[in-house]
């Protein structure tokens, strides 16, 4: 059970990092706060979709 919790914590940290990276990119593009948050959300959603596809495809 500990491995599942560790994997979940790692996935959460990576998702937060993707969101932060997207927000930072949005700010650098000069789109404002809403655009930065949207960019962060798109990056997080893309990362989640990639992880789901990888998990579904198996080892």
CORDAVEN-V689615 format. One record per backbone hydrogen bond with DSSP energy under -0.5 kcal/mol. NH is the residue of the N-H (numbers start at 1). CO is the residue of the C=O. E is the energy in kcal/mol with one decimal. If there is no record, write none. Layout:
nh->[NH,NH]
co->[CO,CO]
e->[E,E]
//
This chain:
nh->[5,6,7,8,9,10,11,12,13,14,15,16,17,18,19,20,21,22,23,24,25,26,27,28,29,30,31,35,36,37,38,39,40,41,42,43,44,45,46,47,48,49,50,51,52,53,54,55,56,57,58,58]
co->[1,2,3,4,5,6,7,8,9,10,11,12,13,14,15,16,17,18,19,20,21,22,23,24,25,27,26,31,32,33,34,35,36,37,38,39,40,41,42,43,44,45,46,47,48,49,50,51,52,53,54,55]
e->[-1.7,-2.4,-2.7,-2.4,-2.4,-2.4,-2.6,-2.4,-2.3,-2.4,-2.3,-2.4,-2.0,-2.3,-2.3,-2.6,-2.5,-2.4,-2.5,-2.6,-2.3,-2.4,-2.4,-2.3,-1.6,-1.2,-1.6,-0.5,-2.1,-2.5,-2.3,-2.5,-2.2,-2.3,-2.5,-2.3,-2.4,-2.5,-2.5,-2.4,-2.2,-2.4,-2.3,-2.1,-2.3,-2.2,-2.4,-2.4,-2.3,-1.7,-0.7,-0.5]
//
